Amino acid sequence: MIRSGELSDPRSWPPASPDAPWPALRAALDAPTRDQAEAHDASVRAWLRARFDAGEGDALAHAFAQAASFASARHLQRLAAEVERTCASADGLRAVLFAMPIVVVAALDEGRAPVTLSGVLGETEPIADRLRGARAFGGAETFALARALVGTHALEWQALPGLLSRSRLAERDEASEDRPLALDVAPSPIRIDVQEERVHLRFIVGAILAPPRADPLAGATLGREGVPLARAIGDALKAPGVSLLALPRPPQPLSLAAVTGRAAQREVAAQLFVSNAIRTLRRAYGEPTAIISAHRAADAPGGGELRLSLSSPFAPKAAQGFRCPLEPGERVQDVAAMLDGLLRDCQVTDVRVQPGIHDDVDRMTGQPLFFKDPGAGALH
């Protein structure tokens, strides 16, 4: 569907610092055989494990910020998830931590005053029942959920060593029937102050009781229980005067949850933008033109993002734009394909790529730079 041009990667990868495992990581990616790649991967895992064990979250965050390309960032994320699975003791039962991304779409009802949701679930047992019904953790059905919804900051690299240090089997009593205690985490409230739908990201964290060497998150899924699970979470969050939809994603290892959650939040936000903008343009001006472009952006992860504009030649001032930040481990073409798929679902037939890498803001106006039909005109 994309008519012309190829998207370049707008991220400016900084030179890797000497204290991170970049030589071994590059060697692993370039290794000609699997055995050689595994030997280098083992060196990277050892570096990661030492950072986790020493509680050096800042060093982990710095290493990921210094990724030399999306391929190196993605491979480092994969190895970090493997290391996370080995952080808990392999002797006897152990507690495996997880985080389940929850995308919350919420808006105020007409005429209602702003509302702040506490971020504390009233009941977790209906949610746990749905997870068991989905066999979300394979054969592991003994787990506990924290009542507090946490924000992304609680799962960033700086915070992970502290959380993982608590992944040893929690203290138990006879009444708990070997159920691990839920983590004591601080809730992240959700402010609802406009009638327009806004997309928020929160996480339910928990601990699964698992036998040695078992990975209950290897095939984590929601399956047919996804819809009733969403309903149970929405019921636990509902408040008077608020229209709310909760969209859960499958549970993830802590080291992958933030990235997975941000991608899910971005996709849902893009869906809302595309559907609303297309409806407005079609109703007033006819079929829109979509333009995808790559931009440098200092406030985006890695300094780059894709942008989508929807416009009509009959109403240039009615054009609308959406910013799509790129995560360190994402390919530009994969994110562009996500946007293209949304547009295809909405039957937009004129989708174009603006070649090259473009500035963040228009130098004349100081506003974010988007492109509109036809071609190189800018909208602000």
Secondary structure in CASP SS format (residue, H / E / C, confidence):
PFRMAT SS
TARGET T0000
AUTHOR 0000-0000-0000
METHOD secondary structure of the structure
MODEL  1
M C 1.00
I E 1.00
R C 1.00
S C 1.00
G C 1.00
E C 1.00
L C 1.00
S C 1.00
D C 1.00
P C 1.00
R C 1.00
S C 1.00
W C 1.00
P C 1.00
P C 1.00
A C 1.00
S C 1.00
P C 1.00
D C 1.00
A C 1.00
P C 1.00
W H 1.00
P H 1.00
A H 1.00
L H 1.00
R H 1.00
A H 1.00
A H 1.00
L H 1.00
D H 1.00
A C 1.00
P C 1.00
T C 1.00
R H 1.00
D H 1.00
Q H 1.00
A H 1.00
E H 1.00
A H 1.00
H H 1.00
D H 1.00
A H 1.00
S H 1.00
V H 1.00
R H 1.00
A H 1.00
W H 1.00
L H 1.00
R H 1.00
A H 1.00
R H 1.00
F H 1.00
D H 1.00
A H 1.00
G C 1.00
E C 1.00
G H 1.00
D H 1.00
A H 1.00
L H 1.00
A H 1.00
H H 1.00
A H 1.00
F H 1.00
A H 1.00
Q C 1.00
A C 1.00
A C 1.00
S C 1.00
F H 1.00
A H 1.00
S H 1.00
A H 1.00
R H 1.00
H H 1.00
L H 1.00
Q H 1.00
R H 1.00
L H 1.00
A H 1.00
A H 1.00
E H 1.00
V H 1.00
E H 1.00
R H 1.00
T H 1.00
C H 1.00
A C 1.00
S C 1.00
A C 1.00
D C 1.00
G C 1.00
L C 1.00
R E 1.00
A E 1.00
V E 1.00
L E 1.00
F E 1.00
A E 1.00
M E 1.00
P E 1.00
I E 1.00
V E 1.00
V E 1.00
V E 1.00
A E 1.00
A E 1.00
L E 1.00
D C 1.00
E C 1.00
G C 1.00
R C 1.00
A C 1.00
P C 1.00
V E 1.00
T E 1.00
L E 1.00
S C 1.00
G C 1.00
V E 1.00
L C 1.00
G C 1.00
E C 1.00
T C 1.00
E H 1.00
P H 1.00
I H 1.00
A H 1.00
D H 1.00
R H 1.00
L H 1.00
R H 1.00
G H 1.00
A C 1.00
R C 1.00
A C 1.00
F C 1.00
G C 1.00
G C 1.00
A C 1.00
E C 1.00
T C 1.00
F E 1.00
A E 1.00
L E 1.00
A E 1.00
R E 1.00
A E 1.00
L E 1.00
V E 1.00
G C 1.00
T H 1.00
H H 1.00
A H 1.00
L H 1.00
E C 1.00
W C 1.00
Q C 1.00
A C 1.00
L H 1.00
P H 1.00
G H 1.00
L H 1.00
L H 1.00
S C 1.00
R C 1.00
S C 1.00
R C 1.00
L C 1.00
A C 1.00
E C 1.00
R C 1.00
D C 1.00
E H 1.00
A H 1.00
S H 1.00
E C 1.00
D C 1.00
R C 1.00
P C 1.00
L C 1.00
A C 1.00
L C 1.00
D C 1.00
V C 1.00
A C 1.00
P C 1.00
S C 1.00
P C 1.00
I E 1.00
R E 1.00
I E 1.00
D C 1.00
V C 1.00
Q C 1.00
E C 1.00
E C 1.00
R E 1.00
V E 1.00
H E 1.00
L E 1.00
R E 1.00
F E 1.00
I E 1.00
V E 1.00
G E 1.00
A E 1.00
I E 1.00
L E 1.00
A E 1.00
P C 1.00
P C 1.00
R C 1.00
A C 1.00
D C 1.00
P C 1.00
L C 1.00
A C 1.00
G C 1.00
A C 1.00
T C 1.00
L C 1.00
G H 1.00
R H 1.00
E H 1.00
G H 1.00
V H 1.00
P H 1.00
L H 1.00
A H 1.00
R H 1.00
A H 1.00
I H 1.00
G H 1.00
D H 1.00
A H 1.00
L H 1.00
K C 1.00
A C 1.00
P C 1.00
G C 1.00
V E 1.00
S E 1.00
L E 1.00
L E 1.00
A E 1.00
L E 1.00
P E 1.00
R C 1.00
P C 1.00
P C 1.00
Q E 1.00
P C 1.00
L H 1.00
S H 1.00
L H 1.00
A H 1.00
A H 1.00
V H 1.00
T H 1.00
G H 1.00
R H 1.00
A H 1.00
A H 1.00
Q H 1.00
R H 1.00
E H 1.00
V H 1.00
A H 1.00
A H 1.00
Q H 1.00
L H 1.00
F H 1.00
V H 1.00
S H 1.00
N H 1.00
A H 1.00
I H 1.00
R H 1.00
T H 1.00
L H 1.00
R H 1.00
R H 1.00
A H 1.00
Y H 1.00
G C 1.00
E C 1.00
P C 1.00
T E 1.00
A E 1.00
I E 1.00
I E 1.00
S E 1.00
A E 1.00
H E 1.00
R E 1.00
A C 1.00
A C 1.00
D C 1.00
A C 1.00
P H 1.00
G H 1.00
G H 1.00
G E 1.00
E E 1.00
L E 1.00
R E 1.00
L E 1.00
S E 1.00
L E 1.00
S E 1.00
S C 1.00
P C 1.00
F C 1.00
A C 1.00
P H 1.00
K H 1.00
A H 1.00
A C 1.00
Q E 1.00
G E 1.00
F E 1.00
R E 1.00
C E 1.00
P E 1.00
L C 1.00
E C 1.00
P C 1.00
G C 1.00
E C 1.00
R C 1.00
V H 1.00
Q H 1.00
D H 1.00
V H 1.00
A H 1.00
A H 1.00
M H 1.00
L H 1.00
D H 1.00
G H 1.00
L H 1.00
L H 1.00
R H 1.00
D H 1.00
C C 1.00
Q C 1.00
V C 1.00
T C 1.00
D C 1.00
V E 1.00
R E 1.00
V E 1.00
Q E 1.00
P E 1.00
G E 1.00
I E 1.00
H E 1.00
D C 1.00
D C 1.00
V E 1.00
D C 1.00
R C 1.00
M C 1.00
T C 1.00
G C 1.00
Q C 1.00
P E 1.00
L C 1.00
F E 1.00
F E 1.00
K E 1.00
D C 1.00
P C 1.00
G C 1.00
A C 1.00
G E 1.00
A E 1.00
L E 1.00
H C 1.00
END
